[in-house]
Amino acid sequence: MTNDGRIFREAWIAGVTKHYPGEPKPGYVTPWDEAPDWERQCAAAVYGQVRGFVQVSAGSTARLSREQKGRFVALCWIAQIHKHIESPKPGYVADWDDLPAWQQETDADIFERIERSV
């Protein structure tokens, strides 16, 4: 489980580094070992949800659009935020259409990274 979350976090950091306009906030690129426990738990859970989705779809997730892949990651993440944070900031639980483009692209990258690992 730890490795699953680490793969998710590394994909997040790579996506932020690639897509974020300008210098990302330090919290966006905090290494796995320094991330809060709740965030590591969320990362591992969402990795598992994406992996399970890819597996039960018998690899047909390759036919999904990048937007569909990113939406799946975003929705799974929102559910985890609600599980771990009683009153999350609105930005933590923003719907797909309200996410900045860099975050949408990063979420799609995360899905594709997990998809490759399955």
Backbone torsions as a table, in degrees:
resi	resn	phi	psi	omega
1	MET	NA	-40.1	179.2
2	THR	-59.9	-44.2	-179.2
3	ASN	-64.2	-37.7	178.1
4	ASP	-58.7	-48.6	179.8
5	GLY	-64.3	-36.9	178.8
6	ARG	-63.7	-42.6	178.2
7	ILE	-61.5	-43.5	177.5
8	PHE	-58.9	-49.8	-176.9
9	ARG	-62.7	-41.9	178.6
10	GLU	-63.7	-37.4	177.2
11	ALA	-67.7	-37.6	176.6
12	TRP	-61.9	-49.9	-178.2
13	ILE	-62.1	-41.9	178.2
14	ALA	-62.1	-41.7	179.3
15	GLY	-66.3	-43.4	178.0
16	VAL	-61.6	-45.4	-179.9
17	THR	-59.6	-37.9	-177.4
18	LYS	-79.4	-41.4	-168.1
19	HIS	-105.6	-21.1	-175.5
20	TYR	-68.7	131.3	178.9
21	PRO	-78.2	116.7	-179.7
22	GLY	88.8	-152.4	-177.6
23	GLU	-91.2	118.6	-179.2
24	PRO	-69.5	154.9	175.2
25	LYS	-60.3	144.2	-179.2
26	PRO	-54.0	-37.1	179.6
27	GLY	-63.2	-25.8	179.9
28	TYR	-70.6	-25.4	-175.6
29	VAL	-120.4	21.1	176.8
30	THR	-63.1	128.1	178.9
31	PRO	-61.2	156.3	-177.7
32	TRP	-48.4	-50.1	-174.8
33	ASP	-66.0	-18.5	180.0
34	GLU	-102.7	-5.2	-179.8
35	ALA	-72.1	148.1	178.1
36	PRO	-61.6	153.4	179.7
37	ASP	-54.3	-45.4	-177.6
38	TRP	-61.2	-36.0	-179.3
39	GLU	-71.5	-38.0	176.4
40	ARG	-65.3	-39.2	177.4
41	GLN	-64.1	-41.9	177.7
42	CYS	-62.1	-45.0	-178.9
43	ALA	-60.6	-44.6	-179.8
44	ALA	-65.6	-40.6	-179.8
45	ALA	-64.9	-45.6	-178.6
46	VAL	-67.0	-38.9	174.7
47	TYR	-54.9	-48.2	-179.5
48	GLY	-61.5	-38.7	178.9
49	GLN	-65.6	-43.5	179.3
50	VAL	-66.5	-45.8	179.2
51	ARG	-57.1	-46.3	179.3
52	GLY	-61.6	-40.1	178.7
53	PHE	-62.9	-44.2	178.6
54	VAL	-63.2	-43.6	-177.7
55	GLN	-65.5	-47.5	-178.4
56	VAL	-70.6	-16.5	177.6
57	SER	-91.3	1.1	178.9
58	ALA	52.9	39.8	176.7
59	GLY	80.2	-1.3	-178.4
60	SER	-73.2	-3.4	175.0
61	THR	-63.8	-18.3	177.2
62	ALA	-59.4	-22.1	-179.6
63	ARG	-87.7	-4.9	177.4
64	LEU	-73.0	152.9	174.8
65	SER	-74.9	162.5	176.3
66	ARG	-60.1	-37.1	179.1
67	GLU	-62.9	-44.8	179.0
68	GLN	-61.2	-41.2	178.5
69	LYS	-63.6	-45.9	179.7
70	GLY	-64.3	-40.2	178.3
71	ARG	-60.1	-39.4	-179.9
72	PHE	-62.8	-46.6	178.7
73	VAL	-61.3	-46.2	-177.8
74	ALA	-60.9	-43.2	-178.9
75	LEU	-67.2	-42.4	176.8
76	CYS	-61.4	-40.8	-179.9
77	TRP	-63.7	-43.5	179.8
78	ILE	-58.6	-43.5	179.2
79	ALA	-61.1	-40.2	178.5
80	GLN	-67.1	-38.2	177.6
81	ILE	-60.4	-45.7	178.9
82	HIS	-63.0	-32.9	178.4
83	LYS	-67.5	-38.6	-171.4
84	HIS	-99.7	-20.1	-176.2
85	ILE	-125.2	120.9	-176.5
86	GLU	-60.4	-49.6	-178.9
87	SER	-130.5	79.2	-175.9
88	PRO	-69.6	154.1	173.0
89	LYS	-61.4	146.0	-179.9
90	PRO	-54.1	-36.4	-179.8
91	GLY	-64.8	-26.0	179.5
92	TYR	-71.6	-24.6	-175.9
93	VAL	-123.8	25.4	-179.5
94	ALA	-65.9	141.6	176.7
95	ASP	-69.3	159.5	-176.1
96	TRP	-47.9	-49.5	-176.0
97	ASP	-64.7	-18.6	179.9
98	ASP	-95.8	-3.8	178.8
99	LEU	-79.2	145.7	174.5
100	PRO	-66.5	154.3	-177.6
101	ALA	-55.9	-38.9	-179.1
102	TRP	-61.6	-36.1	-179.6
103	GLN	-74.6	-37.2	176.2
104	GLN	-61.0	-45.9	179.4
105	GLU	-64.0	-40.2	179.2
106	THR	-64.0	-42.4	178.7
107	ASP	-63.0	-39.9	176.7
108	ALA	-64.9	-40.6	176.5
109	ASP	-60.4	-41.1	179.5
110	ILE	-60.8	-47.5	179.6
111	PHE	-57.0	-48.6	-176.9
112	GLU	-65.2	-33.6	176.7
113	ARG	-66.0	-44.3	177.5
114	ILE	-66.5	-41.4	179.1
115	GLU	-56.0	-42.5	179.4
116	ARG	-66.5	-30.3	-176.9
117	SER	-79.2	-16.2	179.2
118	VAL	-86.5	NA	NA
